Amino acid sequence: MGRDLVALVLTVVELLRQLMERQAIRRVEQGDLNDEQVEEIGTTLMLLDQRMKELCEQHGVRPEDLNLDLGPLGTLLPHD
């Protein structure tokens, strides 16, 4: 797979990861989850973040390369 295609796939995965993270935070703040669920989500999100970093390293893609510039709309991924 070409580097540009890998970067695009990783960008989509990172966008989904960030959306899932925001949804999980919202649910925790609303009190929709019990302590076990909060712990499980936290662990899962940490593992996903770690795996994304590993994939970026493995394919020679920097995390900042994943944030596409959409011109007047700004960047695809919000700055954390």
C-alpha positions as CSV (number, residue, x, y, z in Angstrom):
1,M,0.0,0.0,0.0
2,G,1.4,3.4,-0.9
3,R,2.3,5.9,1.9
4,D,-0.5,8.3,0.8
5,L,-3.1,5.6,1.0
6,V,-1.9,4.5,4.4
7,A,-2.0,8.1,5.7
8,L,-5.5,8.4,4.4
9,V,-6.7,5.2,6.1
10,L,-5.0,6.2,9.3
11,T,-6.6,9.6,9.1
12,V,-10.0,8.1,8.9
13,V,-9.2,5.7,11.8
14,E,-7.9,8.6,13.9
15,L,-11.0,10.6,13.2
16,L,-13.2,7.7,14.3
17,R,-11.1,7.2,17.4
18,Q,-11.4,10.8,18.4
19,L,-15.2,10.7,17.8
20,M,-15.5,7.6,20.0
21,E,-13.4,9.3,22.7
22,R,-15.6,12.3,22.8
23,Q,-18.7,10.2,22.9
24,A,-17.3,8.2,25.8
25,I,-16.4,11.4,27.7
26,R,-19.9,12.7,27.1
27,R,-21.4,9.4,28.5
28,V,-19.1,9.5,31.5
29,E,-20.0,13.1,32.3
30,Q,-23.7,12.3,32.0
31,G,-23.3,9.4,34.4
32,D,-24.6,6.8,31.9
33,L,-21.8,4.3,32.7
34,N,-21.0,2.3,35.8
35,D,-17.4,2.2,37.2
36,E,-16.5,-1.0,35.4
37,Q,-17.7,0.4,32.0
38,V,-15.7,3.6,32.6
39,E,-12.6,1.6,33.3
40,E,-13.1,-0.6,30.3
41,I,-13.6,2.4,27.9
42,G,-10.6,4.1,29.4
43,T,-8.4,1.1,28.8
44,T,-9.7,0.6,25.3
45,L,-9.1,4.2,24.3
46,M,-5.6,4.1,25.7
47,L,-4.9,0.9,23.7
48,L,-6.3,2.4,20.5
49,D,-4.2,5.5,20.9
50,Q,-1.1,3.4,21.5
51,R,-1.9,1.2,18.4
52,M,-2.4,4.3,16.3
53,K,1.1,5.5,17.3
54,E,2.6,2.1,16.5
55,L,0.9,2.1,13.1
56,C,2.1,5.6,12.3
57,E,5.7,4.6,13.2
58,Q,5.4,1.3,11.3
59,H,4.4,3.1,8.1
60,G,6.5,6.2,8.4
61,V,3.6,8.5,9.0
62,R,3.8,11.3,11.5
63,P,0.7,11.9,13.6
64,E,0.6,15.5,12.4
65,D,0.4,14.2,8.8
66,L,-3.0,12.8,9.6
67,N,-4.6,16.2,10.1
68,L,-5.7,17.2,6.7
69,D,-5.9,20.9,5.8
70,L,-9.4,21.6,4.5
71,G,-8.6,25.1,3.4
72,P,-11.1,27.7,4.6
73,L,-12.8,25.1,6.8
74,G,-9.6,24.6,8.8
75,T,-8.2,21.2,9.7
76,L,-10.0,17.8,9.7
77,L,-8.9,16.8,13.2
78,P,-9.4,19.2,16.1
79,H,-6.3,20.2,18.1
80,D,-6.3,18.4,21.4
